[in-house]
């Protein structure tokens, strides 16, 4: 796949001024850490985001076993001036504004192309230290506690431990220990130089940020409300050569207090706290409405709010460095000030200026608050809102650091306003402990919980056609619940679910997706489980896998859908030596066009949503499909405006075709194409239909009208016979059907394998693919039937493969109750035979065969066939 945008953006930032630091080309961090020993579950990320990142589950849950969340997403925002230029770094909804790892003292990256060596969040608890001191067994994060990166630690005498190298970790045997705030601490380091800030059009500030997040166990109860709170310390280091003038640090939070549609926001200026509470007396999720707040323990200077869906240039989310700076100054996105009363935006100049939104008292109704927006007791603006809370500005010289401490607080009183009162009491208690310097040491000893033992499914169980998988494990004494995680590798268990019983059933749909991608075909999914309790800590079970199948497109090794050019313009070979790329050619015999340029670099294929398109296509597996550009073309319909017109392509269901093989036309079914454009009856290469965003990799490309296809109610020929004469006689060869029922009687609107696809081409010369081009959309075939051995006249075929996953080789065992001829072969996931292990008579009893040790990493099927019986086992080969 060829990409252009990143390099162009990098050159832009390099040229933006003498003070600019060159951003790297790092990938977005994938690390995550969980705070989970108190009455809160909080997930953190090394992208600048809090609570929203890789996972599809709620990233902040309180009370812990309720499953309810008061906040959807949050993150760190920074802005300041470097050499007179406004710069910013601000994470929004999981998108990166920071990248993994530290900066060198001169502000450069350790590796300008790769930050993955630092893509880790370290989580340790007091129980981890207790376990080590009792048994000598250290958790992975305790053993690797990164002293050399700046993680706080002490020596055997309790003195701060100084780093001597970037690679330095704790010497536990010499008495060195991590500094654990509260009962459990997550620590990570990130920077804003790792890659261009293309979405914000700003060079990096040149900062390294070290973060300590911690939770306090409730077993001791030293300070009321702390078991339902989490805490965050951000150390901002200026690694650039110049002073950052007017550096402002703040936090945004999209607060969805249970039901997000009825939220009110308020700023408690005496406590430097923004508060979300309920507008209604009952919340649809929590019942009795709680209150939630962000409290800047070192003091706040400004606050503002963002109504959902408003434009960036006025009251919406910021999109430029200047807009981030305005928001952190307590201004609106256009730089205009907040004024008291009503909604605060563009109020009459006679209304007083204020750096805080809704600073009045909602409990008493005094002054400007959501309970008294106009000074006469009228309720103010509510709903799905976001707040921004910022600390006072300062100048940060090169080499200096600035610390910002944040508390996320929660309280649930007798009613919605009593919850606000209770939250104030929690804030006061936490602030007293912070001011006294005792907050960091709060938290009782943690109770050690046993590790659950997975019971089902069997490790390495084969894929099935089931809609869900039932997981179970041994119960743990003292546990109040269990935390189940799953993902596509043992190190990336991005998804999670909390349950109170030792079992969980998950849909295949949930098992095969995370916040970044959905996967189709046969997938190996890893899972583990850990017990938890408020004041308890336990270890997770070792990840083990289950194979599942999700109907959808076939995917290439890169993860791209196997939507390929099987014939190039004029019927040319898309994989010839002259092809500008060969992605997909070796794997499926066609040139990848899905969000990738074709063999001649003329176009790409895109969809409104990859997961949506894949799910629609998956309903028709194992059949594959073709889009053929021909001289004759087809008639197509827009079901939105009931028009019919000609288009230069045909759409066909070609049945199940082995990737790379010739299509047998005997079972082909012609479909009825569909289209959608900005104006009725129009269709063309540069329509740029707004529903399908242009990929970031193609900034100077435009996209066509959308296309799709329905199966005909009978045949495509009947549809064409009905409408060809009407189209030819209609103005501009576009017929509008006045009888909706007649049009819909000729197409099967329940069966639409293709929906909202577009072609992208250069803006300077937009064009559709040329005549002769054929685009084939492969689907992932269901896995071979697997399960228990099938009884037969000559006995059962009992087949096992171990170890699984296999590293460098494995043993395939057959257990035969009688002599018979057996063929054992190895197939890849495209159904291609890659090895034959046995083919002929075998004696009864145990037969051991060797899996080839030179297989490439991937998933394979080992198939044993005897007569009419067949048994298959899947094996994963890793390196």
C-alpha positions in Angstrom: 0.0 0.0 0.0 1.3 3.4 -1.0 1.0 6.3 1.4 1.6 10.0 0.8 0.1 12.1 3.6 2.5 11.4 6.4 5.6 12.5 4.5 3.9 15.7 3.3 2.8 16.6 6.8 6.3 15.8 8.2 7.8 18.2 5.6 5.3 20.9 6.6 6.3 20.7 10.3 10.0 20.6 9.6 9.6 23.8 7.6 7.4 25.6 10.2 10.2 27.5 12.0 13.7 27.4 13.4 12.4 26.4 16.8 10.4 23.4 15.5 11.4 19.9 16.5 11.3 17.3 13.9 8.5 14.8 14.7 9.2 11.1 14.2 7.3 8.4 12.4 6.2 6.3 15.4 3.0 4.3 15.5 0.3 5.0 18.0 0.9 3.3 21.3 -1.2 0.3 22.2 -0.2 -0.2 25.8 -2.8 0.0 28.5 -2.9 -0.4 32.3 -5.7 -1.1 34.7 -6.4 0.3 38.2 -8.6 -2.3 39.8 -7.9 -2.9 43.5 -10.5 -0.4 44.9 -14.2 0.3 44.2 -13.2 1.7 40.7 -12.0 0.1 37.5 -10.0 2.6 35.5 -8.1 1.9 32.2 -5.3 4.2 31.2 -3.4 4.6 27.9 0.0 6.0 26.8 -1.5 8.2 24.0 -2.6 11.1 26.3 -6.1 9.5 26.7 -7.8 8.2 29.8 -10.5 5.6 29.8 -11.0 5.3 26.0 -8.5 3.6 23.7 -8.1 0.0 22.4 -11.1 -1.5 24.3 -14.8 -1.5 23.3 -15.8 -1.7 27.0 -16.3 1.1 29.5 -12.9 2.3 30.7 -14.1 3.8 33.9 -16.6 1.9 36.1 -17.7 2.9 39.6 -18.9 1.3 41.8 -16.8 -1.5 40.5 -19.3 -4.3 40.3 -22.1 -2.1 39.0 -20.9 -2.0 35.4 -21.9 1.7 35.3 -19.7 4.5 34.1 -19.8 8.3 34.8 -17.3 9.2 32.1 -16.8 8.1 28.5 -13.4 9.6 27.6 -10.9 12.1 29.0 -7.3 13.2 28.3 -4.5 15.6 28.8 -4.4 18.9 26.8 -1.3 21.2 26.7 -0.7 24.5 24.9 1.9 27.2 24.9 4.1 29.4 22.7 7.5 28.4 21.4 9.4 31.2 19.7 6.2 33.1 19.4 4.3 30.2 17.7 1.3 28.7 19.4 1.6 24.9 19.7 -0.6 22.3 21.4 -0.9 18.6 22.1 -4.4 17.4 23.0 -5.8 13.9 23.0 -9.4 13.5 21.9 -11.5 10.3 22.0 -8.6 7.9 21.9 -6.7 9.6 19.1 -3.0 10.1 19.9 -1.5 13.4 20.8 1.4 11.6 22.6 3.5 8.6 21.7 5.3 6.0 23.8 8.6 6.7 25.5 11.0 9.4 26.6 12.9 12.1 24.7 16.7 12.6 24.7 17.9 15.6 26.6 18.1 17.5 23.3 14.4 16.8 22.6 15.0 14.2 20.0 13.5 10.7 20.0 15.7 7.7 20.9 14.6 6.2 17.6 12.9 8.6 15.2 11.1 5.7 13.4 10.0 3.5 16.2 8.7 4.1 19.7 7.5 0.6 20.3 10.4 -0.3 22.6 8.7 2.0 25.2 5.1 1.0 24.4 4.3 -0.3 27.9 2.4 0.8 31.1 3.8 -0.7 34.3 1.3 -1.5 37.0 2.4 -2.6 40.5 0.5 -2.9 43.9 1.5 -3.3 47.5 0.4 -6.9 47.1 3.0 -7.5 44.4 5.7 -6.3 46.7 4.3 -8.4 49.6 4.3 -11.5 47.4 7.9 -10.9 46.3 9.1 -10.5 49.8 7.3 -13.6 51.0 8.1 -15.9 48.0 10.8 -14.2 45.9 8.4 -14.3 43.0 8.2 -10.9 41.2 5.4 -9.9 38.8 6.6 -8.9 35.3 6.0 -5.2 35.9 7.7 -5.2 39.3 10.7 -7.0 37.9 10.9 -4.5 35.0 10.0 -1.3 36.9 11.8 1.3 34.7 14.0 3.3 37.0 16.0 4.4 34.0 13.0 6.0 32.3 12.1 8.0 35.4 9.8 5.7 37.4 10.1 6.6 41.1 11.9 4.1 43.2 13.9 3.9 46.5 17.0 2.1 47.6 17.1 -0.3 50.6 17.5 2.6 53.0 14.4 4.4 51.6 16.3 7.1 49.7 15.2 8.1 46.2 17.0 6.0 43.6 18.9 7.9 40.9 18.9 6.5 37.3 22.3 5.7 35.9 21.1 4.4 32.5 17.9 4.4 30.4 17.8 0.6 30.7 18.0 0.5 34.5 15.4 -1.5 36.4 15.0 -2.3 40.0 17.5 -4.5 41.8 15.0 -6.2 44.0 17.6 -8.5 45.6 19.5 -5.4 46.8 16.4 -4.0 48.5 15.3 -1.6 45.8 11.6 -1.0 45.6 9.1 1.0 43.5 7.4 4.0 44.9 3.8 2.9 45.1 1.2 5.7 45.5 -1.9 4.5 47.3 -2.5 0.7 47.0 -1.7 0.4 43.3 0.2 2.5 40.8 0.3 2.6 37.0 3.3 4.4 35.5 4.3 5.3 32.0 6.2 7.9 29.9 5.1 9.5 26.7 6.1 12.4 24.4 4.5 14.7 21.9 7.3 14.4 19.3 6.7 10.8 18.1 4.8 11.7 15.0 3.3 14.7 13.2 0.2 16.3 14.8 -1.6 16.3 11.5 -5.1 16.7 12.9 -4.1 19.8 14.9 -1.8 21.4 12.3 0.8 22.1 15.0 4.5 21.3 15.5 5.3 19.5 18.8 5.9 21.4 22.0 8.9 19.1 22.6 7.7 17.7 25.9 8.2 14.4 27.7 5.4 13.5 30.1 5.7 11.0 33.0 2.5 9.8 34.5 1.7 8.1 37.8 -2.0 7.0 38.2 -3.1 5.4 41.4 -6.0 3.9 43.3 -6.6 3.6 47.1 -8.0 0.4 48.6 -11.0 0.9 50.7 -10.3 -1.7 53.3 -8.7 0.9 55.7 -11.2 3.8 55.1 -8.7 6.5 56.1 -10.3 9.2 53.9 -14.0 8.9 52.9 -14.6 8.7 49.2 -11.1 7.6 48.2 -12.1 4.0 47.4 -14.4 5.5 44.7 -11.7 7.8 43.4 -8.6 7.6 41.2 -5.6 10.0 41.1 -3.2 11.2 38.4 0.2 12.9 38.6 1.5 14.4 35.3 5.2 15.6 35.2 5.7 17.7 32.1 9.4 18.0 31.1 10.4 20.6 28.5 13.0 18.8 26.4 13.1 21.4 23.7 15.8 24.0 23.3 13.4 27.0 24.0 11.2 28.1 26.8 7.5 27.2 26.4 5.8 30.5 27.3 2.4 30.4 28.9 2.3 26.7 29.2 -1.2 25.6 30.1 -2.1 22.1 31.2 -5.6 20.9 31.4 -8.0 18.0 30.9 -11.1 17.4 28.9 -13.7 14.9 29.9 -16.7 13.7 28.0 -18.9 12.9 31.0 -21.7 10.4 30.4 -23.1 10.1 33.9 -25.0 6.8 33.3 -27.6 8.1 30.8 -25.6 10.9 29.0 -28.7 12.7 27.7 -29.7 14.4 31.0 -26.3 15.7 32.4 -25.7 19.1 33.9 -22.2 20.6 34.3 -20.9 23.0 37.0 -17.6 24.5 38.1 -16.9 24.6 41.9 -14.4 27.4 41.9 -13.6 27.1 45.6 -12.5 23.5 45.1 -11.0 23.8 41.6 -13.4 21.1 40.5 -15.7 20.6 37.5 -18.8 18.6 38.3 -21.3 16.6 36.3 -24.6 15.8 38.0 -28.1 14.8 36.8 -30.8 17.1 35.5 -33.5 14.5 36.3 -34.3 13.1 39.7 -33.8 9.5 38.5 -31.0 8.3 36.1 -31.8 5.6 33.6 -28.6 3.8 34.5 -27.6 4.6 38.1 -31.1 5.1 39.5 -30.3 7.6 42.2 -28.2 10.0 40.3 -24.5 10.3 41.5 -22.1 13.2 40.9 -18.7 13.0 39.4 -15.9 15.5 39.2 -12.4 16.3 38.1 -10.5 18.1 40.8 -7.2 19.9 40.1 -5.5 19.5 43.5 -2.9 22.2 42.8 -5.6 24.7 41.7 -7.6 25.6 38.6 -7.5 28.8 36.6 -10.2 28.2 33.9 -13.0 25.9 32.8 -15.2 25.8 29.8 -17.6 23.3 28.2 -18.2 21.8 24.8 -21.8 21.0 23.6 -21.9 17.7 21.6 -21.8 18.2 17.9 -21.0 21.9 17.8 -18.4 23.3 15.2 -14.7 23.6 16.2 -14.5 27.3 15.2 -17.0 28.4 17.8 -18.1 26.1 20.6 -17.1 22.6 19.5 -14.0 20.5 20.0 -10.8 22.3 19.0 -9.1 21.4 15.8 -6.1 23.7 15.7 -3.4 24.8 18.1 -5.0 28.2 18.6 -8.4 26.6 19.4 -6.7 24.3 22.1 -5.0 27.4 23.5 -8.3 29.3 23.6 -10.1 26.5 25.4 -7.4 26.2 28.0 -7.6 30.0 28.6 -11.3 29.6 29.3 -12.3 31.1 26.0 -14.5 29.8 23.2 -13.1 28.2 20.0 -13.1 31.6 18.2 -11.2 33.3 21.0 -14.2 35.1 22.3 -14.7 35.3 26.1 -17.2 33.5 28.3 -19.8 35.7 29.8 -22.0 35.0 32.7 -25.6 33.8 32.3 -27.5 31.9 29.6 -25.1 29.6 27.7 -22.1 31.9 28.0 -21.4 32.3 24.3 -21.7 35.7 22.5 -23.7 37.2 25.3 -24.2 41.0 25.5 -21.1 43.0 26.4 -22.9 44.2 29.6 -22.7 40.6 31.0 -19.6 40.1 33.2 -16.6 38.2 31.8 -15.7 34.9 33.6 -13.0 32.3 33.2 -15.3 29.6 34.5 -18.5 28.2 33.2 -21.5 27.8 35.6 -19.6 28.9 38.8 -22.8 29.3 40.8 -24.1 26.9 43.5 -26.6 24.4 42.0 -27.6 23.2 45.5 -28.8 26.6 46.7 -29.6 28.0 43.2 -27.5 31.1 43.8 -25.7 32.8 40.9 -25.1 31.4 37.4 -25.5 27.6 37.4 -27.5 25.0 35.5 -30.3 25.5 38.0 -30.3 29.3 37.5 -29.0 30.0 34.0 -30.7 33.5 33.6 -30.7 34.7 37.2 -34.4 34.0 37.4 -34.4 30.3 38.2 -34.6 28.9 34.7 -32.7 25.7 34.0 -29.7 26.0 31.7 -28.1 24.0 28.9 -27.8 20.2 29.6 -27.4 16.9 27.8 -24.3 15.2 26.4 -21.6 17.6 27.4 -17.8 17.8 27.7 -15.9 20.0 30.1 -12.3 21.4 30.0 -10.5 22.2 33.3 -7.1 23.9 33.2 -4.4 24.7 35.7 -2.7 28.2 35.9 -0.2 29.0 33.2 3.5 29.3 33.6 6.7 29.7 31.6 8.6 26.4 31.4 12.3 26.8 30.5 14.3 24.2 28.7 15.1 21.3 31.0 12.6 22.3 33.6 9.5 20.3 34.7 5.9 21.1 35.8 3.7 18.8 37.9 -0.1 18.7 37.7 -2.1 16.6 40.0 -5.7 15.5 39.2 -8.3 13.6 41.2 -11.3 11.9 39.7 -14.0 11.8 42.4 -17.4 10.2 42.7 -20.3 10.4 45.2 -23.8 9.1 45.4 -26.1 10.7 47.9 -29.8 10.5 48.6 -30.8 12.5 45.5 -29.2 14.4 42.6 -28.3 17.5 44.5 -27.3 15.6 47.7 -24.8 13.8 45.5 -23.3 17.2 44.7 -23.1 17.9 48.4 -21.5 14.6 49.1 -19.0 15.2 46.3 -17.9 18.4 47.9 -17.3 16.6 51.1 -15.1 14.0 49.3 -13.2 16.8 47.6 -12.6 18.6 50.9 -11.3 15.4 52.5 -9.0 14.6 49.6 -7.7 18.1 49.4 -6.9 18.1 53.1 -4.9 14.8 52.7 -3.2 16.3 49.6 -2.2 19.5 51.4 -0.9 17.5 54.4 1.1 15.2 52.1 -0.6 12.1 53.3 -2.7 11.3 50.2 0.1 9.4 48.5 0.4 6.9 51.4 -3.2 6.1 51.9 -4.5 2.5 51.3 -4.8 -0.6 53.5 -2.9 -3.8 52.9 -4.3 -5.8 50.0 -5.7 -9.3 50.4 -4.1 -11.8 48.1 -6.7 -13.6 45.9 -6.1 -17.0 44.2 -5.8 -17.2 40.5 -8.8 -18.7 38.7 -8.3 -21.9 36.7 -10.0 -21.8 33.2 -12.4 -24.7 32.7 -14.0 -24.1 29.4 -13.5 -23.9 26.5 -10.6 -26.3 26.1 -7.4 -24.5 25.3 -6.9 -24.4 21.5 -10.4 -25.5 20.9 -11.2 -25.4 17.1 -13.5 -22.9 15.4 -17.2 -23.6 15.2 -20.1 -22.0 13.5 -21.7 -21.2 16.9 -22.8 -17.6 17.5 -21.2 -17.4 21.0 -18.6 -19.1 23.2 -19.2 -20.0 26.9 -16.3 -19.4 29.2 -16.0 -20.7 32.8 -13.4 -21.0 35.5 -13.0 -22.0 39.1 -14.5 -19.7 41.7 -12.2 -17.8 44.1 -12.8 -17.3 47.8 -13.1 -13.7 48.8 -13.7 -12.4 45.2 -16.5 -9.9 44.6 -16.2 -10.4 40.9 -14.0 -11.5 37.9 -12.3 -9.6 35.2 -12.2 -11.3 31.8 -10.0 -10.0 29.1 -9.6 -11.1 25.5 -7.8 -10.1 22.3 -5.9 -11.3 19.3 -2.6 -12.1 21.0 -1.6 -12.9 24.6 0.0 -9.4 24.9 -2.9 -7.4 23.4 -6.0 -8.4 25.4 -7.7 -5.2 24.7 -11.3 -6.1 25.4 -12.8 -6.8 28.9 -15.9 -7.7 30.8 -16.6 -7.7 34.5 -18.9 -10.4 36.0 -19.8 -11.5 39.5 -20.2 -15.2 38.6 -17.4 -17.6 37.4 -18.8 -17.8 33.9 -19.4 -15.6 30.9 -20.9 -16.1 27.4 -19.6 -13.8 24.7 -20.9 -13.4 21.2 -18.6 -14.1 18.2 -19.2 -10.5 17.2 -17.7 -9.3 20.5 -14.8 -11.8 20.5 -13.6 -10.7 17.0 -13.4 -6.9 17.4 -11.8 -4.2 19.5 -11.9 -0.4 19.2 -9.4 -0.4 16.4 -10.5 -3.2 14.1 -12.9 -6.1 13.5 -11.5 -9.4 12.2 -13.2 -11.9 10.0 -12.7 -15.5 9.0 -11.0 -18.0 11.4 -9.4 -16.1 14.3 -7.4 -17.2 17.3 -8.7 -15.3 20.3 -6.8 -15.4 23.6 -8.5 -14.9 27.0 -7.6 -14.8 30.6 -9.5 -14.2 33.9 -8.6 -12.6 37.2 -10.5 -12.3 40.5 -10.9 -8.9 42.2 -12.3 -7.4 45.4 -12.2 -4.0 47.0 -9.0 -4.3 48.9 -8.0 -7.6 47.1 -5.5 -8.3 44.4 -4.9 -11.5 42.4 -3.0 -12.7 39.4 -4.6 -13.4 36.0 -4.6 -16.9 34.6 -2.2 -17.6 31.8 -3.8 -16.6 28.4 -5.2 -19.5 26.4 -6.8 -19.5 23.1 -10.0 -20.6 21.3 -10.5 -20.5 17.6 -13.7 -18.8 16.3 -15.1 -18.0 12.9 -16.8 -14.8 11.9 -18.3 -14.6 8.5 -16.9 -11.7 6.4 -14.2 -10.8 3.9 -11.1 -12.8 3.5 -8.2 -10.8 4.9 -4.6 -10.6 3.8 -1.7 -11.0 6.1 -1.6 -7.2 6.5 -5.1 -7.2 7.8 -6.5 -5.6 4.7 -9.7 -7.0 3.2 -8.9 -9.1 0.1 -10.7 -6.8 -2.3 -8.3 -7.1 -5.3 -8.0 -6.3 -9.0 -8.2 -9.7 -10.7 -8.0 -8.0 -14.1 -6.5 -4.6 -14.8 -7.5 -2.0 -17.3 -8.3 -3.5 -20.7 -8.0 -6.9 -19.1 -4.3 -6.6 -18.3 -2.5 -8.7 -15.7 -2.6 -6.7 -12.5 0.3 -8.6 -11.1 2.7 -8.2 -14.0 6.2 -6.9 -13.5 5.1 -3.5 -14.6 2.5 -3.2 -11.8 3.2 -0.3 -9.5 2.5 -2.5 -6.5 2.0 -6.2 -5.9 0.1 -6.2 -2.6 -2.1 -9.3 -2.6 -0.6 -10.9 -5.7 1.4 -13.6 -3.8 -1.4 -14.3 -1.4 -4.6 -14.3 -3.5 -3.4 -13.7 -7.1 -4.8 -10.2 -7.3 -3.7 -6.7 -6.7 -5.0 -5.1 -3.6 -7.3 -2.1 -4.2 -9.0 -1.8 -0.8 -7.7 1.6 0.4 -4.7 0.9 -1.8 -3.9 2.0 -5.3 -4.4 -0.5 -8.1 -1.8 -1.9 -10.4 -1.6 1.3 -12.5 -1.9 3.7 -9.6 -5.2 5.1 -11.0 -7.8 4.4 -8.3 -8.6 2.7 -5.0 -11.7 1.2 -3.5 -13.1 2.4 -0.2 -16.2 1.8 2.0 -18.3 3.9 4.3 -17.2 1.7 7.2 -14.9 -1.3 7.0 -16.7 -3.3 9.7 -20.2 -2.4 8.3 -19.3 -3.4 4.8 -17.6 -6.6 6.1 -20.6 -7.6 8.1 -22.9 -7.1 5.2 -20.7 -9.1 2.9 -20.3 -11.8 5.6 -24.0 -12.8 5.4 -23.2 -14.3 2.0 -20.1 -16.3 2.7 -18.6 -18.5 1.2 -19.7 -16.8 -2.1 -17.3 -14.3 -3.6 -18.2 -11.2 -5.8 -16.9 -9.3 -8.7 -17.4 -5.7 -10.0 -16.8 -5.7 -13.7 -16.3 -2.6 -15.8 -17.7 -3.3 -19.3 -18.7 -1.4 -22.4 -22.3 -2.3 -21.9 -22.5 -1.6 -18.1 -25.7 -2.1 -16.2 -28.8 -0.4 -15.1 -28.6 0.7 -11.5 -31.1 2.1 -9.0 -31.0 4.6 -6.2 -33.5 3.2 -3.7 -33.5 6.6 -1.9 -34.9 8.7 -4.7 -36.4 5.8 -6.8 -34.3 6.6 -9.9 -32.9 4.2 -12.5 -30.0 5.0 -14.8 -27.0 3.4 -16.5 -23.6 2.8 -14.9 -20.4 1.5 -16.5 -20.1 -1.7 -14.4 -21.8 -5.0 -13.6 -21.9 -6.8 -10.2 -21.8 -10.6 -10.0 -22.0 -13.3 -7.4 -19.4 -15.7 -8.6 -19.9 -18.5 -6.0 -17.1 -19.8 -3.9 -13.8 -19.4 -5.8 -10.4 -20.5 -4.6 -8.3 -17.4 -4.3 -6.2 -16.8 -7.4 -8.2 -19.4 -9.4 -10.2 -18.8 -12.6 -13.9 -18.2 -12.0 -16.2 -20.9 -13.4 -19.1 -18.8 -14.8 -21.6 -21.6 -14.6 -22.9 -20.6 -11.2 -22.6 -16.8 -11.6 -25.6 -14.7 -10.6 -25.9 -11.1 -11.9 -27.0 -8.6 -9.2 -28.8 -5.2 -9.5 -26.3 -2.4 -8.9 -27.3 0.6 -6.7 -25.9 4.1 -6.5 -26.2 7.2 -4.3 -25.1 10.7 -5.1 -25.4 14.2 -3.7 -28.0 15.0 -6.3 -30.6 12.7 -7.9 -29.7 11.0 -11.1 -26.0 12.0 -11.0 -23.2 9.4 -11.0 -19.6 10.0 -11.5 -16.0 9.7 -10.3 -15.8 13.0 -8.4 -19.1 13.2 -6.7 -17.4 13.0 -3.3 -20.4 11.6 -1.5 -20.1 13.0 2.0 -21.0 9.8 3.8 -17.7 8.1 2.9 -14.6 10.0 4.3 -11.5 10.1 2.1 -8.7 8.1 3.7 -6.0 10.2 5.3 -3.4 8.4 3.0 -5.0 10.1 0.0 -5.3 13.8 0.7 -5.5 15.0 -2.9 -8.0 12.4 -4.1 -11.8 12.6 -4.7 -14.3 9.8 -4.4 -17.1 8.7 -6.6 -20.8 8.2 -6.0 -21.4 5.2 -3.7 -22.2 1.9 -5.3 -23.7 -1.3 -4.0 -25.9 -4.2 -5.1 -29.0 -6.2 -4.4 -29.9 -9.6 -5.5 -32.7 -9.5 -8.0 -36.1 -10.8 -7.0 -35.9 -13.1 -10.0 -33.2 -12.2 -12.5 -31.2 -9.1 -13.5 -32.6 -9.7 -17.0 -36.1 -9.1 -15.8 -35.1 -5.9 -14.0 -33.4 -4.6 -17.2 -36.3 -5.6 -19.4 -38.6 -3.5 -17.2 -36.5 -0.4 -17.1 -34.3 -0.2 -20.2 -36.9 1.3 -22.5 -37.9 3.8 -19.8 -34.4 4.9 -19.1 -33.6 5.4 -22.8 -36.7 7.6 -23.2 -36.2 9.6 -20.0 -34.7 13.0 -19.7 -30.9 12.7 -19.3 -31.4 8.9 -19.5 -32.5 8.8 -15.8 -36.0 7.4 -15.0 -37.8 8.2 -11.8 -40.1 5.4 -10.8 -43.4 6.7 -9.5 -44.4 3.3 -8.1 -42.1 2.4 -5.2 -43.8 -1.0 -4.8 -43.1 -1.9 -8.5 -39.3 -1.1 -8.1 -39.1 -3.0 -4.9 -40.8 -6.0 -6.4 -37.9 -6.5 -8.8 -35.1 -6.4 -6.2 -34.6 -8.3 -2.9 -34.0 -5.4 -0.5 -33.2 -7.9 2.3 -30.1 -9.2 0.5 -27.5 -6.5 -0.2 -24.0 -7.9 -0.1 -22.4 -4.7 -1.3 -23.4 -1.3 0.3 -21.7 2.1 0.1 -18.5 1.4 -1.8 -16.7 4.2 -3.6 -13.8 4.6 -6.0 -11.1 7.2 -5.3 -9.0 8.9 -8.0 -6.8 12.0 -8.2 -8.5 15.3 -7.8 -6.7 16.7 -10.8 -8.2 14.0 -13.1 -11.1 12.1 -11.4 -12.0 8.8 -13.2 -13.6 5.5 -12.7 -11.7 2.2 -13.4 -11.3 1.6 -17.1 -13.2 -1.0 -19.2 -11.8 -4.5 -18.7 -11.1 -3.9 -15.0 -12.5 -6.6 -12.7 -12.4 -6.2 -8.9 -12.9 -9.4 -6.9 -14.2 -9.3 -3.3 -13.2 -12.5 -1.6 -15.0 -13.8 1.5 -13.5 -16.0 4.2 -14.7 -19.6 3.8 -16.1 -21.3 6.9 -13.5 -23.5 8.7 -13.4 -27.3 8.1 -15.9 -29.1 10.2 -14.2 -29.9 13.4 -15.2 -31.6 16.7 -15.2 -35.0 18.3 -13.9 -38.0 16.2 -16.6 -39.6 14.1 -17.3 -43.3 14.9 -16.9 -45.7 11.9 -16.8 -49.3 11.0 -13.0 -49.4 11.4 -12.9 -47.3 14.6 -12.5 -43.6 15.4 -9.9 -41.1 14.2 -8.7 -39.4 17.4 -6.4 -36.5 16.4 -4.4 -34.2 18.6 -1.7 -31.6 17.9 0.7 -30.5 20.7 2.1 -28.2 21.7 -0.4 -25.7 20.4 0.7 -22.9 19.7 3.7 -24.6 18.1 7.2 -23.0 18.1 9.4 -24.7 15.5 7.5 -27.9 15.4 4.8 -30.1 17.0 3.7 -33.7 17.2 0.5 -34.8 15.4 -1.0 -37.9 17.0 -3.5 -40.4 15.7 -5.2 -43.0 17.9 -6.7 -45.8 15.7 -8.7 -48.7 17.1 -8.1 -50.7 14.0 -5.7 -50.7 11.0 -6.8 -48.6 8.1 -5.5 -46.2 5.4 -5.3 -42.6 6.6 -4.3 -39.4 4.8 -3.0 -36.6 7.0 -2.3 -33.3 5.5 -1.7 -29.6 6.5 -3.7 -26.8 4.9 -3.3 -23.1 5.2 -6.3 -20.8 5.9 -6.9 -20.4 2.1 -7.4 -24.1 1.9 -4.1 -24.7 0.1 -2.2 -28.0 0.9 1.2 -27.2 2.3 2.3 -30.6 3.6 1.3 -34.3 3.6 2.3 -36.1 6.8 0.9 -39.5 6.0 -0.9 -41.2 3.1 -1.5 -44.9 3.3 -2.2 -47.8 5.7 -1.5 -47.2 9.4 -1.4 -49.7 12.2 -3.9 -49.6 15.1 -2.9 -47.7 18.2 -0.9 -44.5 18.6 0.6 -43.0 15.5 3.0 -40.0 16.0 3.7 -37.7 13.0 5.9 -34.5 13.0 4.5 -31.2 11.9 7.1 -29.5 9.6 9.3 -27.2 11.6 9.7 -24.7 8.7 6.1 -23.6 8.4 5.6 -19.8 8.3 3.9 -18.3 11.3 0.1 -18.5 11.0 -3.0 -20.7 11.5 -3.1 -24.1 9.8 -5.6 -27.0 9.7 -4.3 -30.5 10.2 -6.8 -32.8 8.5 -7.0 -36.6 8.9 -9.2 -38.5 6.4 -10.1 -42.2 6.4 -12.7 -43.3 3.9 -15.7 -41.0 4.3 -14.7 -39.7 7.8 -12.6 -36.6 8.4 -11.3 -34.9 11.6 -9.6 -31.5 11.6 -7.6 -29.7 14.3 -6.3 -26.1 14.0 -2.8 -25.3 15.1 -1.1 -21.9 15.4 2.6 -21.7 14.4 4.5 -18.9 16.1 8.2 -17.8 16.1 
